[in-house]
């Protein structure tokens, strides 16, 4: 594996143009339904911290969040799965992080939850950013089936997912582009999450990208679920010791200079050099069968 191969094999995606168009056409809606378009001078009013806000990350009230989900096709997909009473509630009590929950009929039937913050940043990954730059930082994201069975869980799951994580990522990145943010940050708590995020996100430190590439190479004979369980259960070792997953700080870059760095030959070279690790995969047929559930 070399830098050229890496850049060809793993191109960094951005949100689709049609998704960005949907996000730009939307406007935040508060509980009374008053509309305020995203764009122009309004961005100055929305670019402050979450403290004292009445909207999720200064953008959407519950009605606006539901309207955005509908515009991006998420509500239709949930309804096709049998969830016919999709609702949204916000928890804005924390002055630094906001919580948005999606439910079916009543809040106890949670379909999804995101805890996120909107932060000012001066630099990311060693790249200086223009004054006033901001990112959305996702601290927690869960998408789950309240009626799902427990047999096929992934590490960290309480209920099975709904297969909508990629669509949610697309919607979040489109909104970030429309708001002219520098990027979106996440800290995937498990290997399978980093793998799903990877087409759009990269670790800010290319050495963490190298570790991810080495883990992917070592577990290439396994499904994503079994690979994540193998890492969580200590079946992936380095120098004879179980390798413990350390959540890398991953970024979907929007700022042009930041994106240029994360797609550069220098980043790729550093990642490929860091991928030269001697991970080993222990065979544990009983554990693999259990993980496959």
C-alpha positions in Angstrom: 0.0 0.0 0.0 1.3 3.4 -0.9 0.0 7.0 -0.8 -1.2 6.9 -4.5 -3.1 3.7 -3.9 -4.6 5.0 -0.7 -5.9 8.2 -2.3 -7.4 6.2 -5.2 -8.9 3.6 -3.0 -10.4 5.9 -0.4 -11.6 9.2 -2.0 -13.1 11.6 0.5 -16.8 12.2 -0.2 -18.8 15.3 0.5 -22.6 15.6 0.6 -24.4 15.2 -2.7 -25.3 18.4 -4.6 -29.1 17.6 -4.3 -28.8 17.2 -0.5 -27.1 20.6 -0.2 -29.8 22.1 -2.4 -32.4 20.7 -0.1 -30.6 22.1 3.0 -30.2 25.6 1.4 -33.9 25.7 0.5 -35.0 24.9 4.1 -35.4 27.5 6.9 -35.5 27.0 10.7 -39.0 26.7 12.1 -39.8 27.4 15.7 -42.7 25.9 17.6 -45.2 28.5 16.3 -44.2 27.7 12.7 -42.5 31.1 12.0 -40.0 30.7 9.2 -36.5 32.3 9.1 -34.5 31.3 6.0 -30.9 30.1 6.4 -28.5 32.3 4.6 -27.2 35.8 4.2 -27.0 38.0 7.3 -29.1 35.5 9.3 -26.0 33.3 9.6 -24.5 36.0 11.8 -27.3 35.5 14.3 -27.0 31.7 14.2 -23.3 31.6 14.6 -23.1 32.0 18.4 -22.7 29.2 20.9 -25.5 27.0 22.0 -25.9 28.9 25.3 -29.4 30.4 25.8 -30.6 29.2 22.4 -34.2 28.2 21.7 -33.3 26.0 18.7 -31.1 23.0 18.2 -27.6 24.3 17.6 -29.2 27.6 16.8 -30.8 26.3 13.7 -34.0 24.2 14.1 -37.0 24.1 16.4 -38.8 20.8 16.6 -41.1 21.6 13.7 -38.1 22.7 11.6 -36.1 19.6 12.4 -39.1 17.4 11.4 -39.5 19.5 8.2 -35.8 19.0 7.4 -36.1 15.2 7.9 -39.1 15.1 5.7 -37.4 17.1 3.0 -34.4 14.8 3.0 -36.6 11.7 2.7 -36.0 10.4 6.2 -39.6 10.5 7.4 -40.8 8.7 4.3 -38.2 5.9 5.0 -39.3 5.6 8.6 -43.0 5.5 7.6 -42.2 2.7 5.1 -40.7 0.7 8.1 -44.0 1.1 9.9 -43.3 4.1 12.1 -46.3 6.3 11.2 -46.2 8.9 14.0 -42.7 10.4 13.8 -42.1 13.3 16.2 -39.2 15.4 17.4 -38.3 16.8 20.9 -35.4 19.0 21.9 -33.5 19.2 25.2 -31.6 22.5 25.2 -31.0 22.7 29.0 -27.3 22.0 28.7 -25.5 25.3 27.9 -22.8 23.6 25.9 -24.5 20.6 24.1 -28.0 20.2 22.7 -30.0 17.0 22.4 -32.5 16.1 19.6 -34.6 13.0 19.9 -36.8 11.4 17.2 -39.6 9.1 18.3 -42.5 7.2 17.1 -45.8 8.2 18.8 -44.3 8.8 22.2 -40.8 9.7 23.4 -40.3 6.3 25.0 -40.3 4.8 21.5 -37.0 6.4 20.6 -35.9 6.1 16.9 -32.9 8.3 17.2 -31.0 10.7 19.4 -28.1 13.1 18.7 -26.1 15.1 21.2 -24.1 17.8 19.5 -22.5 21.2 20.0 -21.6 24.1 17.7 -18.1 25.4 18.5 -15.8 28.1 17.4 -12.4 26.9 16.1 -9.2 28.6 15.0 -7.5 25.5 13.6 -8.1 21.8 12.9 -5.5 19.2 12.1 -2.8 22.0 12.2 -4.7 23.9 9.5 -5.5 27.5 10.3 -9.1 28.5 9.6 -10.6 31.9 8.9 -11.8 34.0 11.8 -15.2 33.1 13.1 -15.0 29.5 11.8 -17.3 27.0 13.5 -17.8 23.2 13.5 -20.6 20.9 14.6 -19.2 18.4 17.0 -21.3 15.2 17.5 -20.8 13.7 20.9 -23.4 11.0 20.7 -25.6 9.6 17.9 -28.0 6.6 18.2 -30.4 5.3 15.6 -32.4 2.4 16.7 -35.5 0.2 16.2 -37.7 0.3 19.4 -39.3 -3.0 18.2 -36.0 -4.7 17.3 -34.8 -8.0 18.8 -31.5 -8.2 20.8 -29.9 -11.0 18.9 -27.8 -9.1 16.3 -26.5 -6.1 18.3 -23.3 -4.4 17.5 -20.9 -3.2 20.3 -22.5 -0.4 22.2 -26.0 -0.9 20.9 -29.0 -1.3 23.1 -31.3 -2.1 20.2 -30.6 -2.9 16.5 -30.2 0.0 14.1 -32.5 1.1 11.3 -30.0 1.3 8.5 -30.3 5.1 8.3 -26.9 6.2 9.6 -25.6 7.1 6.1 -28.7 9.1 5.3 -28.4 11.0 8.6 -24.7 11.7 7.9 -25.7 13.0 4.4 -28.3 15.3 5.9 -26.0 16.6 8.6 -23.2 17.4 6.1 -25.6 19.1 3.7 -26.7 21.4 6.6 -23.1 22.1 7.5 -22.4 23.2 3.9 -25.5 25.4 3.8 -24.4 27.0 7.1 -20.9 27.5 5.8 -19.3 25.7 8.7 -15.7 24.5 8.6 -16.6 20.9 9.1 -18.4 18.3 11.2 -16.5 16.4 14.0 -17.3 13.0 15.5 -15.6 10.6 17.9 -16.8 7.0 16.9 -16.9 4.9 20.0 -16.5 1.6 18.1 -14.7 0.4 15.0 -17.9 -0.3 13.0 -19.0 3.4 13.5 -15.6 4.6 12.2 -16.0 2.3 9.2 -19.4 3.7 8.4 -18.3 7.3 8.8 -15.1 6.8 6.8 -16.3 7.7 3.3 -17.1 11.2 4.5 -14.8 11.6 7.6 -11.1 11.1 8.3 -9.1 11.3 11.5 -7.6 14.8 12.0 -4.4 13.0 12.9 -3.2 10.9 9.9 -1.5 8.4 12.3 -5.0 7.5 13.5 -6.0 6.9 9.9 -3.0 4.6 9.6 -4.3 2.6 12.6 -7.7 2.4 11.1 -6.2 1.1 7.8 -4.2 -1.5 9.7 -7.3 -2.7 11.6 -9.2 -2.9 8.3 -6.5 -5.0 6.7 -6.2 -7.3 9.7 -10.0 -7.9 9.9 -10.6 -8.1 6.1 -11.8 -11.7 6.4 -14.6 -10.6 8.8 -17.8 -8.8 8.3 -17.9 -5.2 9.7 -20.0 -6.5 12.7 -17.7 -9.4 13.4 -14.6 -7.1 13.0 -16.0 -4.7 15.5 -16.8 -7.5 18.0 -13.3 -8.9 17.5 -11.7 -5.6 18.4 -14.1 -5.1 21.3 -13.4 -8.6 22.7 -9.6 -8.3 22.5 -9.2 -10.7 19.6 -7.1 -8.2 17.7 -3.6 -8.0 19.2 -0.5 -5.9 18.9 2.8 -7.4 20.2 0.7 -10.1 21.8 -1.5 -7.8 23.8 -5.2 -7.1 23.0 -5.6 -3.8 21.1 -8.2 -1.5 22.7 -10.2 0.8 20.5 -9.3 4.5 21.0 -11.9 6.8 19.4 -10.1 9.0 16.9 -11.3 12.6 16.4 -12.7 12.3 12.9 -13.7 15.3 10.7 -15.8 15.7 7.5 -14.0 18.8 6.2 -15.9 21.6 4.4 -13.4 24.5 4.7 -11.4 24.3 1.4 -8.0 24.5 3.1 -8.9 21.8 5.6 -10.3 19.6 2.9 -7.1 20.1 0.8 -5.0 19.0 3.7 -7.0 15.9 4.4 -7.0 14.8 0.8 -3.3 15.7 0.2 -0.4 13.5 -0.7 1.3 14.5 2.6 -1.7 13.3 4.7 -1.9 10.1 2.6 1.8 9.4 3.1 1.7 9.9 6.8 -1.4 7.6 7.1 0.2 4.8 5.0 3.5 5.0 7.0 1.5 4.7 10.3 -0.4 1.7 8.9 2.7 -0.4 9.1 1.6 -2.1 12.3 1.8 -5.8 13.2 -1.8 -6.4 14.3 -2.8 -10.1 14.6 -6.3 -11.6 14.7 -6.8 -14.4 17.2 -9.1 -17.2 16.1 -12.1 -17.6 18.3 -14.8 -19.5 16.5 -17.2 -19.5 19.5 -16.8 -15.7 19.9 -17.3 -15.1 16.2 -20.5 -17.2 16.1 -21.8 -15.3 19.1 -21.0 -12.0 17.5 -22.8 -13.0 14.3 -25.9 -13.7 16.5 
